[in-house]
Amino acid sequence: MPGDFDAATAVRFRGGDLDAGPVTYDAEVMPGWDILGNANGGYLMAIAARAMADAAGRPPLTLTAHYLSPGSVGSHTIEVGRVRAGRRLATMTGSLVNADTGREVIRLLGSFGSSDPDGPFRVDAAPPDIPAYDDCLIDTDGDDPNAQPLPELQRRLAMRLAPDSVGFRSGAPVGRAEVSGWFAFADDSLIDEFGLMLAADAFPPAVFNSGLPVSWVPTVEMTVHLRGLPAPGPLATVFRTRFISGGMLEEDGEVWDSAGNLVALSRQLALAPRPI
């Protein structure tokens, strides 16, 4: 049986001929994958990516999404076009549209294909230095009356923040724009390429630990690079923000699997939080 995430990101081919022009898919944005009523950006990317990968006949390698309007629960269509298909890579476009309002939610450009297992290998980095998964327990019911409420999305996940990443929830940020922790699905589903897209956007914004206000941080653009399928088990993640200027910020993320392999990199451009 598919896991909750697989079912919540399922797409259905409606029609069209990719050789003649864009093809169309149908999908449902499901409840429970949101933050304060707005669907998570990585979740929306995963829905569109499933349609694009199906049309390409190849798995995703890199995907960039521009966020145009909030994602809400309900019926959506995905229009997928092919820019070019070569022997190794296919470049695809995608557009996720709210079927009720006609508003475009995100527009995407991505490359689909297989990585080269025989290519050169060098990694000048290591997984984040965080306590073991079982030592990063977070009370999702929030015993601290001063803590920030948890988004509905996190109740679908078995995410655990590192102890030095949770201070912002009770008004005691560490003073460094960094968040690290573990990512897993609450139903123990295996994490595939599409789950990695959610992992890249599921954690609280790193800027919350800088001392800036804990408020909405709307994503303008997000890119995710898929570097390999994860080994079973929780993913170790770290997200950092170094540049906050002009009302905008960047956030860079690393996602490592249980075997110590780098499986995804991400970068977002987002609007900086403002006082509520």
N, C-alpha and C positions, 0 to 999 in steps of 0.2 A: 504494500500500500504506500502511496506517496505520503511524504511528511506534510505538515501544515504549510511550510513555505513553498514546497513544490505545487501544492494545490492552489495556494494563494497567488502564484505567479504563472499559472497555466494560461496558454494561448490556444486559439482555435483558428485554423486557416479558413478565411471566408471565400477568397477567390482572387483571380488575376493571373497574369502570365509575366514572370519576371523578365523574360526576353523582350516583351513588348512595353513594359513600364512597371510602375510600383504594384505590389500585391498588398492585400489587406488581411489583417488578423483581428479577431475579437478577444477581449480580455475583461476581467472584472477586477477592479481595485477593491480588495476585501477589507472589512473592518478589523481593527486590532493590529494593524501594521503602521500606525500613525503616531505622531507627536502632537498632542493638543488638537487633534482633528485633521491635521495635514499629513498625508501619506509620506512616509520616509523616502528620501531621495534615492537611496540605494535600492530600496524595494521597487520603486518605479522604474529605475534603470534596469533591474533584473527582468521585469515583465517585458519591456521593450526588447531587451537583449535576447530573450527566448525566441521572440518572433524573428528577429534579425538572423539569429543563428540557424533557425529552422529554414529560412529562405536561402541562406548561404550554403547550407549543408555542411557547415564547419563550426567548430567551437570558437568562442570569442577569445581574442588575444588582448585587445585594447579597445576601450570604449570611452568616448567623451560625450557628456550630456550637458545641454544648456537648459536651464529651468526657467520656464516662461510663465507659468501660473501654478497655483497650489493644486496638488492632487487630492481628490476627494473620493469617497466610496461610491462605487457605481460602475456602469458599463463604459468601456473605452474601446477605441479602435487603434490599431497600430498599422501605419502605412510604411512599407519597407521597399526601398529601392536599391538597386545594385549600381555602384559607380564603376567597378572594374572587378573582374575575377581572373586571377592568374593561377599558375600551377601551385603556388604555396599559399597565397593570401587572397582573400576576397574583401573588398572594401564596400561597406553597406551604409545606407542612411536609414534612419527611422524617425517616426513622428508619432508620439502618443497623444491621442485626442480624446477629450471627454465627450462621450456620445450624446449626453443630455444637453450640454451647453454649446458644443462645437468648439470649445476653447482648446488650443494646443497646450499641453502640459509640459512636455519636454521634447526637444529635438536632438537627435543623436547622430554621430558619425563613428564608425568602428571598423576595425580590421579583424577578420576571422580566419582561422587556420590553425595549424599545429606547429608547436615549437620544435626546435631541432635538438634532440637528446644527445647528438654527437658533436654539437658545437662546443666552442671553448667555454671553460667554466672558471669563474673567479668571483668571489663574494667578499668584499672588504667591509663586512658588517656582521653582526650577530643578533640573535633574538634579544628582545628587551629583557633587562635584568629585573624580573618581577617575581614575587613569591609564587609558590606552586598554586595551582588552581584551587585546591582544597583549603589553602591558607588565605584566600581572598574572598571570604564570605561577606555578602552584602545582604542586609535585611531588606527585602523588597517591599515589605509592608511599612517600613519607615517608622521605627520606634521613636526616633528623634522628632519631636513636634516642630522643630525649626527647620527640618530638612525640606529640600525642594521635592515636590511630588514627582514620582517616576512616570515617564511616558508610557502609554499603553503598549507600545512596541516592546518594551523590555519585559513584559509579562509573557511574551512569546519566545523569549530567549533565556538562556542560562548564562548570562554575562556576569562577570565578576571583575570589578575594578580593583586595581592594586591599592593597598592601604593609603599610599601617599597621593592618590588621585581623587579621593572622595570628599576632601575638605570643603569644596565649593557647595556641596549639598546642605551644609549647616552653617554657611557663612564664614568658613575658615579656609579659603583657597591657599595653596602652597606658595603662590606668588610666581610660578613658572608655568607658561602656557603649554602644558603637556598632560596627556591622559594616557594611561596604559592599563592593560587588563586582559582578560580572557573572553573569547567569544565562542558560544555553542548554542545550538537550538535546544529549547526546553524539551522537545520530544525526542532528543538524541538522534535526529536525522543526520546523515552524512552531509558534509558541506561540499558542494561542487562549485564550478566557476560562477554560477549565478548567486550562490550563497556568499561567495567572496565579495560580490558587489554590495551586498547588504552589510557584511562585516566592515567594509570600508567606510560605512556611513552610519553605523548603529550606535557608536559611542557618544557620550556627551562631548560637545566641542571643547577642544583643548584650551581655547581662550577662557573658558569658565574658571580655570585654575590660575589665571593671570591676575585676578582681582577686578577685572571689568565686570559690569553687571551680568547677572545670569538671566538673560532674556533671549528673544528670538534671534537666530543667526541664519538668515535665509541663504541657501546655496544659489550662487549665480551659475557656476560651471563646475563640473566634477569629471575627472579622468581617472579611470582604473586600469592598471596594467595587470593582466593575469599571467603569472610566471610558472604556474604548475598546479596540478590537482593536489589538495591537501591530503596528508595521511590522516586516518581516523583520529578523532580526539579534539579537544578544545584548541582554538587558535590563539597564539600570543600576539598582541597588537600594541602598537604605540603610535600616538598622533601628536604632532608638534606644530605650533604656530610661532613663526619668528618675525613676521612682518605685519604690522598693523598700521595702516596709514590711509588717509583719504577716505575714511569710513569703510574700508574694506580690509580683509585679511586673507591669508593663505593658510591652509592646513595640509601638512604632509603626513601620510600614514604608511606604516609597514605592517604586514600581516605574515606571521610565521606559523608553520604547522607543528604538530607534536613531535615530528622527527627533526626539527630544527631547520627546515627548508623555508626559504623565502617564497611565498606563494602569491603575494599581491603587493602592489604599491599603489598609492592613491595621492591625488592632489586636488584640493578644492579651492575655488575662489568664492568668498562669501561676504555678506555685509556684516560689519562689526556690530556687536550688540549695543543697544542703547538703553538708558534707564527706562523702566516701565512707567 
